[in-house]
Amino acid sequence: MTISCPPLCTSLSCSSTAMLRAVLTDTRWSSDQASGSSPLTPCCSRTAGSLRTAVSRNPALGAAAAASSTSESSPSGGSSSAAGSEGLPPRSAAAILQPPLGLPGACAAAAAEAPGRPGWGCPAAACTAPGAAGTDRDPGRLRQGRSGAVPLPLGTFPPPSPHRRGHGPAPGTVPGPCGRSWAMAAGGTLLLNLSPAPRGRSRQSGALKRKLQSPNGNPPLKRKRKPSINTFKKPATEVDIRQKESSSQKSTPKKQLTDNQNENQKSKPFIKTSSLFRNNPDIPKIHRKAVQQVQENVFTTDSFSQLDLHPHLISTINTVLKISSMTSVQKQTIPVLLQGKDALVRSQTGSGKTLAYGIPLVQSLQGMESKIQRSDGPYALILVPTRELALQSFDTMQKLLKPFAWIVPGVLMGGEKRKSEKARLRKGINILISTPGRLVDHIKSTECIHFRCTQWLIIDEADRILDLGFEKDVTVILNALNAERQTRQNVLLSATLTEGVTRLADISLNDPVSISIADETQIRPASQMDGQASSSSNCMEQENFAVPEKLKQYVMVVPSKLRLVTLAAFILEKCKFEKHHKMIIFFSSCEQVEFYYELLLKVLSGGLESEQPEHSSLSSAHLQFLRLHGNMEQEERTEVFQEFLKSKTGILLCTDVAARGLDLPQVTWIVQYNAPASPAEYIHRIGRTARIGCHGNSLLVLAPSEAEYVSLLASHKINVSEMKMEKVLSSLMKDNRFKLHRPGRKQSCGTDPQEVRERATVLQTRFEDHVHSSEGTVRWAKKALQSFLCAYTTYPRNLKHIFHIKSLHLGHLAKSFGLRDAPQNLTAFSAAGSKKKAKPRPKRSDLLKKTRGKHCLAEILRSEYSSGMDTGVSKVKKKKNQRKPGNQQIPT
Ligand SMILES: Nc1ncnc2c1ncn2[C@@H]1O[C@H](COP(=O)(O)OP(=O)(O)OP(=O)(O)O)[C@@H](O)[C@H]1O
């Protein structure tokens, strides 16, 4: 069978598509040609490069970070910590990560504007782009800024900066564009401080700013507090917290304090605990259109025996897999594939797509005229994006092949010794399941691998395989297949077949049948598809994905400072007090997973109880934490996967490595602690629960500045209900480990909001105490925070208005990593040991060439899915002592 490709479509601008087309028309595409064309790589390079350059070249980072700190624990008098939350306008994380004003070439919003995805705008262009206007690197703004303060009529408020939505103004100030403050001056005139604040004059301008913020001309209270000598050494006691809380309750607004009152404050004992509940941005009202979700009928009443299948195969399905009737996608897909046709299959998560291709594959292979020999090599190639999914698919194929023992399945997935994989390939594998990276590695280095008999190519999670920068790998694989055999049956599957896949399908599938369970016309023959090519791609552009019927979706808007305690309260509520829950929590980077795993384990699971024997009777022994991410040793990764697969309860902290395809039974809650990069990824993450007709729940945690994400989901017909943070926090009332002991206080009943806050503060203090218990843990927290910021810059351009690094408040964020202050040395990890002088910002073309910067971000994204051969990323070793935060080696 020859794959006939349609004439070259001019609308296919994507280079990868062109590559693939060339491959599929049997033009041999050299890997050299292919190598430069992955759009992801240069963008990663650019983003990470920009970030690294910005961070490492900015000598003022420490000062900038200090200015954004929010903790009350730091000494005041000119020290860092007061500014962020207690009076001065918050400094965004972008400011910390960006080059200083006035440096050559520092015009662009380096970190913030630098994209990590194909098609993102060039950083140089960003200085004139609307998104960049209003930053303090905007040349236009600078010129304007030199004119100094601009009086506005009374009551005239400046328009809020698009990137500071939801941040409430500090007392006496209104945050303005460019991260500057609008101050209420005497006489009721609003003054905009537009001075660009050159570095040498920052103290002066800071003083001016403080004066402007204080109506009586006095510097704000924070600046007048007496510094503590023993800032971080003495752990906070509950008495400290109580005093802190009561003083904060009684205190009048800062701007109304007289000097006398300030003196009183000075005499109070130093309090180390942060003010979790003050100066948080308002939680915006969630406006969401009630949308009709796309829903599919998962089940049919038709049994497998209605199909023309081998009786042993039917009995295996019934007895080994314990399945009797077909799901909709199976009913639609199996007959099509049995007819030898190509197919493009879309059906909701957990609807049985694996068997939809597995059953016809086994049926066709077992019935081949000349019996399959092991030495024939692969008859079928199944590509999947992750190792765990490879293992899972292998497991399913093994079960299906039970009665047909002469057909040998095998898996190549990285992380295993290449030698043993080669030996297995030499012996012969008839159904080869692999991740693309690992297969390419073998194509290049294993002589015995061949595809002379390969008649099936199945790409599961096809959209993911393409958008992860695997195009190059897929190109190499298709080249290898085409070189040895021209005819093949091709199948692409996913719950979210996006536009990119449709383009690939147009060129890679031969007269395919498009099967989409949610569509009204569920099966469209290839002939109809040809005539409707454009409408088909329009349908994909719309990207309305089906959501399992019994899945309840929630969203919770939580200010950055409160994220960690709220997550902890949620875990306690579901997994300790309600019990019988099995939960998956998604984070945006491997470092965060490692960090939060240790932290939650220590603080919630009673790891600290040895240090606090009085609480040992309140052990949370039921909480079983596990973690899974791409930087773990494969052996441990498999162990964790198997353990979570079999367990009935537990909490798995993971990256998107677990987002696709994994069928983990009895998962009741999916928590997305960091929002996914696209609605498609949202669908896959939540799809780890409510599978095959079961019930399930999901919770998406958003910052106030990210609340608009809800509308975005609604535009894809995804409905979420709001869950209130206060309600989640109130579950801390059930855990007396976090009770603040006040002498003479009666046992409270119900949920006194003040007591909830006290308990949240106690819990936050526990987190902070643990993080600050050693230098290693502090460094680890900073590294996790840095990786979060790095990942934050990779949101695609069309989501930048929601997830913009400029919207983040570094000091507040630091709290959610258990840090008492905004970190002052985020450069440490990228510039450690480097004594190079600050260089002018490299040109974009240079950034594209640089590989060092590329590694940072590319590894964050790709290490999750790598072949396991050559990442160069520091692996999390299995040995216990190497996992201890204190022993953590920070890669430079
Ligand atoms: N006909 C059926 N009846 C009952 N259960 C089934 C049937 N077919 C498959 N299953 C079970 O449904 C679960 C989900 O199947 P599968 O993993 O293939 O879903 P999927 O559609 O590939 O999901 P995802 O899109 O997340 O990859 C599995 O546990 C599988 O054993």
Ligand as a Chemical Component Dictionary entry (heavy atoms), coordinates in Angstrom:
data_LIG
# 
_chem_comp.id                   LIG 
_chem_comp.type                 NON-POLYMER 
_chem_comp.pdbx_formal_charge   0 
_chem_comp.three_letter_code    LIG 
# 
loop_
_chem_comp_atom.comp_id 
_chem_comp_atom.atom_id 
_chem_comp_atom.alt_atom_id 
_chem_comp_atom.type_symbol 
_chem_comp_atom.charge 
_chem_comp_atom.model_Cartn_x 
_chem_comp_atom.model_Cartn_y 
_chem_comp_atom.model_Cartn_z 
_chem_comp_atom.pdbx_ordinal 
LIG N1  N1  N 0 -15.255 -2.273 27.187 1  
LIG C1  C1  C 0 -14.797 -1.975 28.385 2  
LIG N2  N2  N 0 -15.563 -2.182 29.480 3  
LIG C2  C2  C 0 -15.117 -1.884 30.716 4  
LIG N3  N3  N 0 -13.882 -1.369 30.956 5  
LIG C3  C3  C 0 -13.087 -1.143 29.905 6  
LIG C4  C4  C 0 -13.486 -1.440 28.586 7  
LIG N4  N4  N 0 -12.479 -1.120 27.750 8  
LIG C5  C5  C 0 -11.484 -0.637 28.514 9  
LIG N5  N5  N 0 -11.837 -0.652 29.802 10 
LIG C6  C6  C 0 -11.028 -0.180 30.947 11 
LIG O1  O1  O 0 -11.112 1.235  30.964 12 
LIG C7  C7  C 0 -9.936  1.797  31.497 13 
LIG C8  C8  C 0 -9.453  2.934  30.638 14 
LIG O2  O2  O 0 -9.033  2.451  29.390 15 
LIG P1  P1  P 0 -7.885  3.174  28.559 16 
LIG O3  O3  O 0 -6.709  3.396  29.420 17 
LIG O4  O4  O 0 -7.689  2.409  27.328 18 
LIG O5  O5  O 0 -8.582  4.568  28.265 19 
LIG P2  P2  P 0 -8.128  5.700  27.248 20 
LIG O6  O6  O 0 -9.312  6.095  26.468 21 
LIG O7  O7  O 0 -6.930  5.246  26.494 22 
LIG O8  O8  O 0 -7.750  6.873  28.252 23 
LIG P3  P3  P 0 -6.720  8.098  28.046 24 
LIG O9  O9  O 0 -7.332  9.006  27.034 25 
LIG O10 O10 O 0 -6.629  8.699  29.383 26 
LIG O11 O11 O 0 -5.463  7.488  27.563 27 
LIG C9  C9  C 0 -8.973  0.633  31.626 28 
LIG O12 O12 O 0 -8.901  0.249  32.979 29 
LIG C10 C10 C 0 -9.566  -0.456 30.799 30 
LIG O13 O13 O 0 -9.254  -1.722 31.291 31 
# 
loop_
_chem_comp_bond.comp_id 
_chem_comp_bond.atom_id_1 
_chem_comp_bond.atom_id_2 
_chem_comp_bond.value_order 
_chem_comp_bond.pdbx_ordinal 
LIG N1  C1  SING 1  
LIG C1  N2  SING 2  
LIG C1  C4  DOUB 3  
LIG N2  C2  DOUB 4  
LIG C2  N3  SING 5  
LIG N3  C3  DOUB 6  
LIG C3  C4  SING 7  
LIG C3  N5  SING 8  
LIG C4  N4  SING 9  
LIG N4  C5  DOUB 10 
LIG C5  N5  SING 11 
LIG N5  C6  SING 12 
LIG C6  O1  SING 13 
LIG C6  C10 SING 14 
LIG O1  C7  SING 15 
LIG C7  C8  SING 16 
LIG C7  C9  SING 17 
LIG C8  O2  SING 18 
LIG O2  P1  SING 19 
LIG P1  O3  DOUB 20 
LIG P1  O4  SING 21 
LIG P1  O5  SING 22 
LIG O5  P2  SING 23 
LIG P2  O6  DOUB 24 
LIG P2  O7  SING 25 
LIG P2  O8  SING 26 
LIG O8  P3  SING 27 
LIG P3  O9  DOUB 28 
LIG P3  O10 SING 29 
LIG P3  O11 SING 30 
LIG C9  O12 SING 31 
LIG C9  C10 SING 32 
LIG C10 O13 SING 33 
# 
